[in-house]
Amino acid sequence: MNFLLTQEQEQIREAINRLCVPFDADYWLRKDREGGFPEDFHRALADAGWLGIAMPEAYGGAGLGITEAAVMMQTIAATGAGLSGASAVHMNIFGLHPVVVFGTDAQKKRWLPPLIEGRDKACFGVTEPNTGLNTLKLKTKAVRDGDHYVVSGQKVWISTAQVATKILLLARTTPIEEASGTDGLSLFYTDLDRAHIEVREIEKMGRKAVDSNQVFIDGLRIPVEDRIGEEGKGFKYILHGLNPERILIAAEAVGLGQAALKRGAQYAKERIVFDRPIGQNQGIQHPLAKSWMELEAASLMVFKAASLYDAGQPCAAEANAAKYLAAEACFSTCENAILTHGGMGYAKEYHVERYLREAWIPRLAPVSPQLILCFIAEKVLGLPKSY
């Protein structure tokens, strides 16, 4: 059992750190104030080949695993880019996993290279206003019309839809009353045609650089060749992307917590009160030390889950646990960083208030902490299902 990163993984961390140097804390503070997708950051990662880190080599990717992708995403967040930087590329890393697993060779050739090269940006259209996490009750309809499907419905909390050129869309092809089990939903990857898709941005607490949106679809025509796999099997296909998503958001949460902890510890060394650095006081030391331990423990679970996934082993419990533990550790650490700064922690120029606002994201998405606890109770402990 080896807890050390491999030489290649260390090289990934070092390379990402170097790439992120021009995108410093002031860059992300400006993005937080002004908004606007970080195109130059996205382009830098694309030009260096990082958007395809977990994509097959045959289509221009690096062919590496979720472990390496987690190293990359944790490092991006830890540089101070936080969830703003990580979310700008998050969808590229895991989002088209259903295409990799279930797409035809022709689809992979058509879709993966433009995404890896940064020519396409994709958004993930699953969540709906009135169904939440009850995905099997989605209402957006895709009705077959010859060699097309005609889609109408609504989606909500769709990240990057303002700038996306493609959408990975889950829609109902069998009426709810006629569907059985998990069948009835189909998965599509198609052009985000703004003549038939209206995108309205949601004003939110943090991460202004990466938009979140309501999406209204009216009469969108999707060619049959843009359907992934069999009709009605889309729910099964997206399940293959859920564990990687949880692992990566957990890695990002750990990285964000590390960025906050670094700033908190540095301020504690430099801030002099009563003729001594405040970091000499145990009331300051202990919360920061506890945060370090919590982040390290969460990181271990992240990489345990990632290594299980890459080995083809069951990892749902570990992936969910990693997401839960990392989100809680991140939030607590960001709070401690603000408390360490005192009143200055409330000031935007010290950055930590921005980190706390972003720390809400991994707590809330892509699955609530309560549902994770229910999952562990049922699937790991064998307790009766509660919902």
N, C-alpha and C positions, 0 to 999 in steps of 0.2 A: 504494500500500500504506500504509494508515493504522493505526497501532497505538494510537491514542487512543480512549477510549470516547466515544460520542456524547453529546450533551447529555442525551438521554432516559436513557441508561444511567447517566450520572453522577447524575441525579436519583433513579434507583432505588437506587443505592448510598447516597446521602444519606438517603433516606426509610427504608431498612432500618436504617441506623445509628441514626436517631432512635427508631425503633420498639423497638430492642433495648436502649435506655438503661435502662429499669426492670429488665431481666433481666441484671443485672451478674454479675461473677465470683462474688460471694458467693451469688447465686441458684443458679448452676450447681454451686457447691461443695456447697450444701445438697442439691440434687437428686442429686448424686453419692453423698452419704452416706445419704440417706433413700430414694432411689428414688421411683417414682411418676411417671407420665407428666406432662410439663409442659403441662397443660391450658390454663393462663392464657396461656402463650406461643403455643400453637397457636391459641387463640381470638383473640389480638391480631392474628396474621397473617391469619386468616380474615376478621375484621371489617374489616381494611384492604384486603381483596381480593387479597392476594398469593398465596393458594393456587392461584389460577387463572391465574398469570402466563403459562403456556404453553398454556392451553386456549383453544378457539375462543370468540370474542366472542358468537357466536350462543347459547351455552349459559352465559353469565355470566362467561367468562374474559376475560383481557386481550388474547389473540391475539398475544402476543409470541413471540419465538423462544427456542431453547435458549441462545443467547448471553446474553439478558437473564436467563434463569433461572440461568445460571452466575454472573452478576454478583451476583444475589440470594443464592445459596447460599454463595458465597465470602465475601460480606460478613457473613452470619449467623455463619459459623464464626469469622471474623476478629475479631468483637466480643468473643470470649472464650466464646461459646456452644459453640464447637467442634463435634464430631460429635454431642454430645447435642442441641444445638439444631437442627443441620442434619437429623439423622435423624428428628426429630419431624415434619418436613414433607416429607422426601425423597420418599416414596412418592406424595404428592399431586402432585408436580411432573412426574414422568416416568411413573409407574406405569400410568396409564390411557391411555398413548399408543396401545396396540393398539385400544382402544375408539374413540379419535379417528380412527384410520386405517381400521379395518375394521368398526366397529360401525354398526348401522343408525341412522337418524335418531331412531327411537323409543327405542333404547337410550341414545343420547347425551342425549336429553331426560330420560330416567329416571335416569341415573346421574351425569352430570357436575355439574349444579347442586348437589346435596347435598354432593358432595365439595368443590367450590369454596367453598361457604358454611360448610364445617366441620361440617355436620350428620352426615356420614358420615366414618368413618376406614377406610382400606383397608390390607390387608396383601397380600403377594405370595407365593403358595404354589407354589413351583417345586422348590426343593432337597429332596432326600430323603436319608435316612441312609446308604443303601448304593450310591448312584449318584454322589454328588458333582457334578462338572461334566459328567458324561456324561449330559446331559439326555435324549438319545434312548433311554436305557434306563430311564426312569422307570417305576415299578411301580404307582403309585396308579391304580386302575381307575374308570372311569365307564361303567356298563352301561346302555344305553337300555332304558327301561321305559315304553312309551307316550309320553306327552308330558313325561316326566321322564328324568333320568339318576340312577342310584343310585351314589354314590361311596364308596369305602372305600380307606384307605391311610394313609401317614404322610408328614409333611413335617418339615423341621428347619431351624433358624436363620431362623425366620419372625419378622421384626421387627414390633412393635406389635400382635401377635395378642391380647395381653391386653386391649386397648382397642378393637380394630377392630370395626366393624359389617359390613364387607364383606371378601371375599377374592377376589383375582384368582388363579384356580386352573388349573394345567396338569395334566391327567389323561389317562390312556391309554384311548382308545375302540376301539383295535384291538390285539389281542394282539401282543406283540413278535415272535413267530414268523411272524405274518401281515403285519406292517407292512413297507413298502418305502421306502427312502430316508429322508426326514425326515417322512413321513406317519405317522399313527397316534395322535398326541396332539391333544387338543382343549382350547381355552381357554374358561374360564367366568369370569363376574363375578357373584357371587351373595351372598346373605346369609350371614354367619358364624353359623350356627345352632348354638348351644352345647349343644343337646340331642343333637346328633350329632357335634360337634367338641369334643374335649378339648384344652385348651391348657395345657402345662406349661412354666413359665419356666425358662430355663437361667441359672444363676448364672455370671457372667462377669467378666473382668478390669476392664472399664470401661464407660462409658456406661450406668450403672444407670438413668438416667431413661427410657431407651427400651428396652423389654423385647425379648428374643430368646427364641424358644420352640421346643419340640417340639410338633407338632400331630398328633393322632390322629383320623382321620375314619372314622366307622362308620355306614354307611347314610344318608349325607346325600343328600336328594332335591333335585336342581337342575332347575328348569323348563327346557325346551328354549329358551325365549326368553331365557334367561340365558347361552346359548352365543354366543361371539363368532365370527362368520364361519362357514365350513364345518366340518363334522365332520372331524377328522383333520388339519387344517391349523394347529393351534395353535402348533407349533414355529416355523413360518414367521412367525406373527404376533408372537410374543415377540421375534424377532430385531430387529424394528423399534424395540424399546425398549432394546436393549442398548447401542447407541452413545450415546444420550442419558444413560443411566445412568452409563456410564463417564466421560463428560464432567462430569457433575454431581458424582460422587464425587471426581473429580480437583480440581474447583473447591473443594470442601469441604476437601480435604486441603491445598491451598494456603492457604486461609483459616485453618485450624488452625495451620499452620506460621507464618503471619504473626502470629497471636496469641501464640505461644510466643516468636517473635523479638522482638516488642515488649517482652515482659516481661523477656527476657534482656538486651536492650540497656538498658532502664531500670534494672535492678538493677546492671548494670556501671557505670552513671554514678553511682549513689548509694552503692554499697558501698565504704567506705574501708578499706584495709589498707596498712600501712607508710606512712601519711600521704598516700596518693594513691588516687584511684578505681581500682578494678581494671580498668575499661575503658580505662585509659591503657596497659595492658600488651598487647603484641601477641599474647601467648598467649591472651588473652581476645578481642581485636579480630578476629583473623583467622578463627577458626571462625564467628563471627557474620556477618562480611562474606561468607564463602563461602556461608553459609546464605541470605543475602539473594539472592545471585546464582542459586543453585539454585532458589529459589522463583520468582524472576522468569522464569527460563528455562522452568520448568514451567508457569507461568501463560500464557506466550506460546503454548505448545502447546495448552493448554486452549482458548484463544480461537481459535486456528487451527482446531482440530477443530470447535468450536461454529459458527464462521462457515461452514465447509464444509457442515456438517449443515444449517444454515438456508438455504444456497444450493442444497440438493438435490444436492450433490456427494458422491462416495464419501469416507468419512471413517473407516473402520474402523481403519486403521493409525494415524491421528492420534489417534483417541479412545483406543485402547489405549495408545499411547505417552504420552498425557497422563496417563492413570491411573497408569501405571508411574512416570513421572518425578515426578509430584506426590506420590505415596505415599512414594517414597524421600526426596525433599527434605523433606517434612513430618517424617518419622521422624528424620532426621538433625538437623533444626532443633530438634525437641523435646528430643532428647538433648543438644544443645549448650546449650539453655536451662537444663537441669538442671545441667550441668557448670559453667555460669557462676555459678549460685546456690551451687555447692558443697553443703555439707551441708543448707542450707536448701531446696535443690531437691528434697530427699527429703520435705520437710514439706508436708502437704496445703494449708496456709494460703497457700502461695506459688503454688499452682495449676499449676505447670509439670509436676509429676508426673502430674497428671490428664491433661494434654495428651499426655504420652508414652504413657499407657495407651490413650488413644483413637486415637493415631497408628497403632496396630496394625491398626485396622479397614480403612482404605483399602489397606493392604498385602495383606491377606488376602482382601478381598471387593471386588466380586462375582466376581472372577476372580483366580487366583493370579499372582504375577509371573512364574513359570516358564512358564505357559501363554501369557502375553503375549509372552514372548521367543520361544516356539515359533511363535506366530502371525506375528510380524514376520519371523522366519527363513524361514517357508514362503511367506507371502503377499507380502512385500515383496522379499525377497532371492532367492526362487525355489529355496530349499533343500528337500530331500525331507522329507515329513511324518514326524515323529518319534514320533507317538503314535497 
